[in-house]
C-alpha cells in the first residue's frame, strides 16, 4: 500500500513507552530527527579526538527523550548534572528505553 502524505505523517508519529521509576511512571519518547542530529553534533558530548563521551551522551539522551503527558520535555540541559548523579540503575533504565525507541544499539560512542 502506498501511503499518502497524511498517512505517512501519522505512521511516523513518535513512539512512546512508559517506564516505571520508583512508585510511578514516566514517558520516554522517540526523539525527532533534528534533535538526534543536534545530539550527535554537540561538541560538549565529544572528547578532543571527536569520540562521543558515553557519560555525557547518556544523560543528554535522557533529557531529550523523557517527556510529560503533553509531550513536552521534563528536563532541560541544565538538568544534565543532576542526571549524572542519579542512580545508574534508574538512569540506565530510562536510557535503555530511549536507545531502543530511537534505534540506537548502545554503540553510539564508537566511531
N, C-alpha and C positions, 0 to 999 in steps of 0.2 A: 504494500500500500504506500503510495506516495503522499507524504504529508503536505498540507498547505501551510502557509505562514503561521496562522493561529494554532494549528495542531502541533507544529514544530515547537513553537514557543511554550506551549503547555507541556509538551514532552520533556522540555529542557528546564523545567522548574527545579529549583534547588532541592535536593533530598535532605531530609532531616531525620534525626534519631534522638530519642530521649535516653539519657544516661542517668543512672542512679548515683547520687553522691550523698553520703550520709543518709538522712531521713527523707530526702527529697529527690527531685529530678531536675535536670537542666536539659536544654535542647542544644544539640550540636548539629550544625548545618554545613552542607557543602558550601564552598565559597565561590564567588563569581570569578570568571576568567581574569578580569583586570586585577582583582585582589590577589590572585595566585601569581600573576606577573609581578605585582608590587612586592609580594613576599619574597620571591626568588631574586629580585634585583636590589633588595635593601642592603646597603653597604654595611650597616651595623650588625648584620647577621653573618658576615663573612670575615675570615681571618685575612692576614696580609697576603696570603697566597691565593685568595679568592675562593677558598673552600668554605662551605657552609658550616657554621658552628652549631652543632645539634642542641647545645644547652641554651642557645638563643633562639634557634628556629622553632623548637617545640612550644615554648610559651607564646611566641608570636603567632603561630598557627592557631593555638587555643584562643587567643584574643580575637582573631578573625572569625573563628568558627562557632563560638558559644554565643547563642542568641536568646532573647526573651520570646515570649509568646507572639509578640508583634513583629518578630524577625530582626529587630534592632540588636546590635551587639551589646552584650552585657559589660564588656571590658573595653578599655582603650589602651593604647601603647603605654600610657603612664602606669598601667597595672602590671606590666611585664615583671618588674622587680618583685612584686607581691607573689606572682605566679611562680617565679623562680624559687621562692622559698616554700611553696606549697608541698605537701607530701607527694613524693614521687609516684606512689601508687595511685593517688587521685588525679594528679595532673596527667599521668600516663594513661589512665582510663579515658580521659577526655581526648588526649592526643591520638590514641589508637583509633577511636571512632572518627575523629577528624581526618586522619590519614586514609581510613577506609572509604569514607564518603567522597574524598577528593582524589581517589585513585592513586594515592601515594603508597609505596611499598615499604617505607621505612629506610630506604636507601637514598633519600633526597640529599643527604650530606656528602655523597660521593660524587666526584666529578668524572 
